[in-house]
Amino acid sequence: MAPGAADVWSPAQYERFRAEREQPFWDLLRLLDVAPNGRVVDLGCGTGMLTRELHRAVRARETVGVDSSDSMLARAAEIDEDGLQFVKGDIGRWSPDGACDVVFSNAALQWLDDHPRLFKRLRGFLAPNGVLAVQVPSNYDHESHTVAAEVALEEPFASATGGYTRESTVLQPEAYAELLYALGLRDLHVRLQVYCHELSSTPDVVEWVRGTLLTDYQPRMPEAMFDEYVTRYRQRLLDTLGDQRPYLFAFKRILMRARAAP
């Protein structure tokens, strides 16, 4: 959830494309080694279902999932697993109470600004030989995102939001590689991957972004106006993409893994 925003996250809406959204998690998990008896933190844990898989896969002694959404954490609270706990916190400010063997974040850090400063802070969480593993969407140049910004600048939405549009804070893949190296991390793996999601139709893209990107616009408008915004967005997006059935939603993401010195 965007820091400081009202909690408009809907687990049900987010999980409408659960299989597609989980693919990058599993790819990121494959970059990790087993960390038996280790301490793990998952920043932006959401419903916690994948945090449980992370906890089991690395055989951690203790895993803490952190999220700021009450609705997501309510789902996470249903999970009962030894060594696994969930806490409410702003991932831009929260810090662990000790060094971590794995600092993990899947599709969450894109909500935060100033990634050079952010990654320096995350590097400070790592124990010797600890691993930082991060996945961030890098799809802000896709029509699903650019049209959302264009519509937000139309009236009456622009007046309601003060002309706000969601801009990408995500760096280029090579910039992350250079940043991680400059922070003294090694065993680097940084890649840009295009996930090819075959949706039933282009209108499904609207439902996809309602579970993520549009949650940043929703609390900035009255409810009725946001409904109007979504209607206008759907119209503009279909005018741009056409009514394709099925539709290939090509979604770019950056996956990275880096290790601290022993």
Backbone torsions as a table, in degrees:
resi	resn	phi	psi	omega
1	MET	NA	138.5	178.0
2	ALA	-59.1	130.5	-177.8
3	PRO	-57.0	133.2	175.8
4	GLY	85.2	-6.9	-178.4
5	ALA	-86.3	156.6	173.6
6	ALA	-64.0	151.3	-177.5
7	ASP	-81.1	98.3	178.1
8	VAL	-112.6	10.8	180.0
9	TRP	-68.7	137.2	178.3
10	SER	-120.8	111.5	177.0
11	PRO	-54.6	-40.0	-178.4
12	ALA	-64.4	-42.8	179.5
13	GLN	-66.7	-43.6	-179.3
14	TYR	-61.2	-37.5	-174.4
15	GLU	-88.0	6.6	175.7
16	ARG	-61.3	-27.9	177.8
17	PHE	-120.9	47.8	-173.1
18	ARG	-58.8	-47.0	-177.3
19	ALA	-61.1	-43.3	-179.5
20	GLU	-66.9	-41.2	-177.9
21	ARG	-69.8	-25.6	-178.0
22	GLU	-79.9	-20.6	-175.9
23	GLN	-53.9	-48.4	-179.8
24	PRO	-63.6	-32.7	177.2
25	PHE	-58.5	-48.9	-177.6
26	TRP	-65.2	-36.5	177.4
27	ASP	-65.7	-40.4	178.4
28	LEU	-67.7	-39.3	-179.7
29	LEU	-61.7	-34.2	-179.8
30	ARG	-66.3	-16.0	179.1
31	LEU	-83.6	-5.9	-176.1
32	LEU	-98.7	149.1	170.9
33	ASP	-92.3	165.4	172.3
34	VAL	-66.2	137.6	178.4
35	ALA	-125.5	68.4	-175.5
36	PRO	-58.7	133.5	-179.7
37	ASN	65.2	17.9	-178.3
38	GLY	-85.5	169.5	175.3
39	ARG	-106.9	128.2	-173.7
40	VAL	-127.5	143.9	172.9
41	VAL	-129.0	137.8	177.6
42	ASP	-116.7	108.2	-176.5
43	LEU	-88.9	117.0	-175.3
44	GLY	84.4	54.8	-170.1
45	CYS	-76.5	-16.3	-179.4
46	GLY	61.2	-131.6	-177.5
47	THR	-74.3	-8.3	176.8
48	GLY	83.8	-7.0	-177.8
49	MET	-62.2	-42.3	179.6
50	LEU	-78.3	-26.4	174.6
51	THR	-61.6	-39.3	176.7
52	ARG	-61.7	-40.7	178.5
53	GLU	-65.9	-38.7	175.7
54	LEU	-61.4	-48.1	-179.0
55	HIS	-57.1	-44.1	-179.3
56	ARG	-71.3	-41.9	-173.8
57	ALA	-65.4	-39.3	-178.5
58	VAL	-91.7	-2.4	177.7
59	ARG	58.2	46.8	-177.2
60	ALA	-72.7	151.1	171.3
61	ARG	-76.4	-39.4	-175.7
62	GLU	-143.4	129.3	175.2
63	THR	-129.9	132.5	178.2
64	VAL	-116.9	122.6	173.3
65	GLY	-98.3	132.9	-175.4
66	VAL	-121.3	131.0	176.4
67	ASP	-154.7	157.8	-179.3
68	SER	-103.4	-3.1	-176.4
69	SER	-92.6	119.3	177.6
70	ASP	-62.6	-38.3	-178.0
71	SER	-67.3	-39.2	177.0
72	MET	-68.4	-43.3	-178.7
73	LEU	-67.8	-27.3	175.8
74	ALA	-62.5	-37.8	175.7
75	ARG	-69.9	-40.9	-179.8
76	ALA	-62.7	-31.9	-178.4
77	ALA	-64.3	-17.6	179.3
78	GLU	-77.7	-11.9	-177.5
79	ILE	-85.8	127.4	178.9
80	ASP	-118.9	105.1	-176.3
81	GLU	-144.7	131.0	179.8
82	ASP	-58.5	131.5	176.1
83	GLY	83.0	-1.4	-176.8
84	LEU	-112.3	128.4	177.2
85	GLN	-139.9	160.0	-179.2
86	PHE	-127.7	139.5	180.0
87	VAL	-133.2	151.3	175.6
88	LYS	-88.1	131.6	179.0
89	GLY	-172.0	154.5	174.2
90	ASP	-80.7	112.9	-174.8
91	ILE	-65.4	-12.9	174.7
92	GLY	-79.6	-12.2	-176.9
93	ARG	-128.2	-25.5	-175.6
94	TRP	-64.0	144.1	176.8
95	SER	-134.9	144.8	176.1
96	PRO	-71.9	162.6	-179.5
97	ASP	-88.9	7.9	177.1
98	GLY	-170.5	174.7	-178.3
99	ALA	-67.1	147.6	-176.3
100	CYS	-115.1	143.8	175.8
101	ASP	-82.8	-27.2	175.6
102	VAL	-139.6	126.3	169.6
103	VAL	-111.8	115.7	-169.1
104	PHE	-122.8	139.3	174.4
105	SER	-152.2	121.3	-177.5
106	ASN	-116.1	109.7	175.6
107	ALA	59.4	49.8	178.3
108	ALA	-136.9	-36.6	-172.6
109	LEU	-70.7	-12.6	177.2
110	GLN	-65.3	-16.0	178.3
111	TRP	-80.1	-10.8	-174.2
112	LEU	-104.1	148.6	179.7
113	ASP	-88.2	168.9	170.0
114	ASP	52.4	68.7	-177.9
115	HIS	-64.5	-33.2	174.2
116	PRO	-58.0	-43.7	178.1
117	ARG	-69.8	-40.8	-179.8
118	LEU	-60.4	-48.5	-177.3
119	PHE	-68.1	-31.3	173.9
120	LYS	-62.0	-40.1	178.6
121	ARG	-66.1	-44.4	179.7
122	LEU	-65.0	-34.7	177.6
123	ARG	-59.8	-33.6	179.1
124	GLY	-69.0	-14.1	177.6
125	PHE	-78.3	-18.6	-167.7
126	LEU	-80.8	137.3	169.6
127	ALA	-76.6	165.2	172.4
128	PRO	-52.1	132.1	-177.9
129	ASN	70.0	9.5	178.3
130	GLY	-71.0	157.9	-174.1
131	VAL	-119.5	135.2	171.7
132	LEU	-104.5	124.5	-179.6
133	ALA	-130.4	121.8	-172.4
134	VAL	-138.0	140.8	169.5
135	GLN	-127.5	129.0	176.8
136	VAL	-131.1	138.9	172.6
137	PRO	-63.5	145.4	178.7
138	SER	-133.8	49.5	-170.4
139	ASN	-118.3	23.1	-175.3
140	TYR	-69.2	-13.2	177.5
141	ASP	-91.5	0.9	177.2
142	HIS	-78.5	152.5	-178.4
143	GLU	-58.0	-29.7	178.9
144	SER	-58.5	-30.1	-179.5
145	HIS	-96.8	-42.8	-176.7
146	THR	-66.4	-37.4	178.3
147	VAL	-67.4	-36.2	177.6
148	ALA	-59.8	-41.3	178.8
149	ALA	-68.9	-41.1	-179.8
150	GLU	-62.3	-43.5	179.9
151	VAL	-67.0	-35.8	179.0
152	ALA	-62.6	-23.9	179.4
153	LEU	-88.4	-2.8	174.4
154	GLU	-83.9	159.7	174.4
155	GLU	-87.6	146.3	9.3
156	PRO	-89.8	4.2	-172.3
157	PHE	-66.6	-39.4	-177.7
158	ALA	-61.7	-40.6	179.8
159	SER	-67.0	-37.5	-178.7
160	ALA	-68.1	-35.1	-175.2
161	THR	-100.0	-1.0	-176.3
162	GLY	71.2	26.6	179.4
163	GLY	77.2	21.3	-176.4
164	TYR	-73.2	138.5	166.9
165	THR	-135.8	148.7	179.5
166	ARG	-82.3	115.9	-179.6
167	GLU	-104.6	149.9	-179.4
168	SER	-72.2	137.0	172.1
169	THR	-106.7	1.9	-175.1
170	VAL	-79.5	135.5	179.7
171	LEU	-85.2	173.1	172.5
172	GLN	-74.1	152.9	-178.1
173	PRO	-54.5	-43.1	-178.9
174	GLU	-66.1	-29.4	177.6
175	ALA	-68.0	-37.0	175.9
176	TYR	-65.7	-41.1	178.4
177	ALA	-59.7	-45.8	179.7
178	GLU	-66.1	-38.9	179.5
179	LEU	-64.4	-48.0	-179.8
180	LEU	-62.2	-39.5	178.5
181	TYR	-65.2	-43.1	179.8
182	ALA	-64.5	-25.0	177.9
183	LEU	-83.5	4.3	176.6
184	GLY	86.3	10.5	179.3
185	LEU	-89.3	148.1	-178.1
186	ARG	-132.7	-169.0	-174.8
187	ASP	52.9	48.2	-172.6
188	LEU	-77.8	139.5	170.2
189	HIS	-138.8	113.2	179.3
190	VAL	-133.6	126.2	179.3
191	ARG	-146.5	149.6	170.9
192	LEU	-98.5	125.6	-178.7
193	GLN	-124.8	136.2	176.1
194	VAL	-99.8	117.4	176.8
195	TYR	-92.4	127.9	-175.7
196	CYS	-102.9	97.4	-177.7
197	HIS	-97.5	117.5	176.7
198	GLU	-88.6	104.2	177.4
199	LEU	-91.2	160.0	-177.1
200	SER	-67.0	-28.8	-178.4
201	SER	-164.9	166.7	176.5
202	THR	-64.3	-32.8	175.2
203	PRO	-58.4	-22.2	176.8
204	ASP	-64.1	-25.4	177.8
205	VAL	-61.5	-37.0	178.3
206	VAL	-60.9	-44.8	179.9
207	GLU	-66.8	-33.8	176.7
208	TRP	-60.7	-53.4	-174.6
209	VAL	-74.6	-19.7	174.1
210	ARG	-64.2	-25.7	178.7
211	GLY	-85.2	-7.0	-176.9
212	THR	-138.3	-87.8	-171.9
213	LEU	-53.8	-45.7	-173.8
214	LEU	-70.9	-12.8	175.2
215	THR	-66.8	-16.1	176.6
216	ASP	-82.1	-24.1	178.0
217	TYR	-90.7	-32.9	-172.4
218	GLN	-55.2	-48.4	-176.4
219	PRO	-73.6	-5.2	-178.4
220	ARG	-91.5	-2.0	-178.3
221	MET	-131.7	154.9	168.9
222	PRO	-60.2	154.5	-174.1
223	GLU	-56.8	-45.5	-178.4
224	ALA	-64.9	-37.2	179.2
225	MET	-68.6	-37.1	178.1
226	PHE	-64.7	-38.4	175.7
227	ASP	-59.9	-40.4	177.0
228	GLU	-64.9	-40.0	178.0
229	TYR	-60.5	-46.0	-179.1
230	VAL	-63.6	-40.3	178.0
231	THR	-61.4	-44.5	179.2
232	ARG	-66.7	-40.2	178.6
233	TYR	-61.8	-44.2	179.9
234	ARG	-60.7	-43.6	-179.8
235	GLN	-62.3	-47.7	-178.7
236	ARG	-65.4	-38.5	-178.6
237	LEU	-67.6	-41.7	178.7
238	LEU	-68.4	-33.9	174.6
239	ASP	-62.3	-33.6	-177.9
240	THR	-81.7	-46.5	-174.7
241	LEU	-92.3	-20.7	-172.2
242	GLY	80.7	166.4	-180.0
243	ASP	-93.2	84.4	-177.8
244	GLN	-94.5	136.8	-179.6
245	ARG	-142.5	105.5	0.1
246	PRO	-77.6	177.8	179.5
247	TYR	-129.8	130.8	176.1
248	LEU	-88.0	110.3	178.3
249	PHE	-93.5	99.1	-179.9
250	ALA	-84.6	115.2	-170.6
251	PHE	-121.6	117.0	-177.5
252	LYS	-88.2	137.5	176.8
253	ARG	-140.3	150.5	176.0
254	ILE	-108.4	127.2	176.9
255	LEU	-114.2	136.1	-178.3
256	MET	-145.0	147.7	177.0
257	ARG	-142.7	135.9	-179.8
258	ALA	-148.4	152.4	-174.0
259	ARG	-123.7	140.0	175.1
260	ALA	-78.0	160.8	179.2
261	ALA	-66.0	149.3	178.6
262	PRO	-60.6	NA	NA
